């Protein structure tokens, strides 16, 4: 498994960010090729410079790269300034599950 992690800085207008993000950006995420699962969450600390994180899982690094480099992935990246004027930070990494037994 390979994870795409996107971190968004705290916006000046959190309500506008969330409205656009939830109603326009997130629905388009479902069309990313090879996407296995996705989730997002607001940062608990109101004093944090970071506002929200998004995670997407793919079968492997090649699948993640195909998704990011696809026309749909490029379109999603180009949409970021529409709701996050401060941009976003993107990280990718392999996932190493821990055994809980």
C-alpha positions as CSV (number, residue, x, y, z in Angstrom):
1,X,0.0,0.0,0.0
2,X,1.1,3.6,-0.6
3,X,-0.4,6.7,1.0
4,X,-0.9,10.2,-0.4
5,X,-1.1,12.7,2.5
6,X,-2.1,16.3,1.9
7,X,-1.9,19.0,4.6
8,X,-3.7,22.3,4.3
9,X,-2.7,25.4,6.1
10,X,-5.3,27.2,8.3
11,X,-7.3,29.4,6.0
12,X,-8.5,33.0,6.7
13,X,-12.1,31.8,6.1
14,X,-12.5,28.2,7.4
15,X,-16.2,28.1,6.6
16,X,-15.7,29.0,2.9
17,X,-12.8,26.5,2.7
18,X,-15.0,23.7,4.1
19,X,-18.0,24.5,2.0
20,X,-16.0,24.4,-1.2
21,X,-13.9,21.4,-0.1
22,X,-16.9,19.3,0.9
23,X,-19.3,20.2,-1.9
24,X,-17.0,20.6,-4.9
25,X,-13.5,19.1,-4.3
26,X,-14.2,15.9,-2.3
27,X,-16.9,14.5,-4.6
28,X,-14.3,14.6,-7.5
29,X,-11.8,12.6,-5.5
30,X,-13.9,9.5,-6.0
31,X,-12.9,9.5,-9.7
32,X,-9.2,9.1,-9.0
33,X,-8.0,6.0,-10.8
34,X,-6.8,3.3,-8.5
35,X,-8.1,4.9,-5.3
36,X,-8.7,2.3,-2.6
37,X,-9.9,4.6,0.2
38,X,-9.8,8.2,1.3
39,X,-10.4,10.2,4.4
40,X,-10.0,13.7,5.7
41,X,-10.0,15.3,9.1
42,X,-9.8,18.7,10.8
43,X,-6.8,19.4,13.1
44,X,-8.0,19.4,16.7
45,X,-5.6,22.2,17.9
46,X,-7.2,25.6,17.0
47,X,-3.7,27.2,17.4
48,X,-2.1,24.9,14.8
49,X,-0.9,26.4,11.5
50,X,-2.4,23.4,9.9
51,X,-6.2,23.1,9.3
52,X,-7.0,19.8,7.6
53,X,-5.4,16.7,6.4
54,X,-6.4,14.4,3.5
55,X,-5.3,10.8,3.1
56,X,-5.7,8.5,0.1
57,X,-4.6,4.9,-0.2
58,X,-3.4,3.1,-3.3
59,X,-2.2,-0.4,-4.0
60,X,1.4,0.6,-4.6
61,X,3.5,3.6,-5.5
62,X,3.0,3.1,-9.2
63,X,-0.8,3.3,-8.8
64,X,-0.5,6.4,-6.7
65,X,1.7,8.1,-9.3
66,X,-0.7,7.1,-12.1
67,X,-3.5,8.7,-10.2
68,X,-1.6,11.9,-9.5
69,X,-0.4,12.2,-13.0
70,X,-3.7,11.4,-14.6
71,X,-5.8,14.2,-16.1
72,X,-8.2,13.9,-13.2
73,X,-5.3,14.1,-10.6
74,X,-3.9,17.2,-12.3
75,X,-7.4,18.7,-12.4
76,X,-7.8,18.1,-8.6
77,X,-4.4,19.7,-8.0
78,X,-5.3,22.7,-10.0
79,X,-8.5,23.1,-8.0
80,X,-6.6,23.6,-4.7
81,X,-6.2,27.4,-5.0
82,X,-10.0,27.7,-5.4
83,X,-10.5,26.8,-1.7
84,X,-7.0,27.0,-0.2
85,X,-5.2,30.2,-1.2
86,X,-2.3,29.2,1.0
87,X,-1.8,26.0,-1.1
88,X,-1.1,22.6,0.3
89,X,1.7,20.3,1.2
90,X,1.7,16.8,-0.4
91,X,3.6,13.8,0.8
92,X,3.6,10.2,-0.3
93,X,5.0,7.1,1.5
94,X,4.7,3.4,1.8
95,X,2.3,2.1,4.4
96,X,3.7,-0.4,7.0
97,X,0.8,-1.8,9.1
98,X,1.6,-2.9,12.6
99,X,0.5,-6.2,14.0
100,X,-1.9,-5.7,16.9
101,X,-1.6,-9.2,18.3
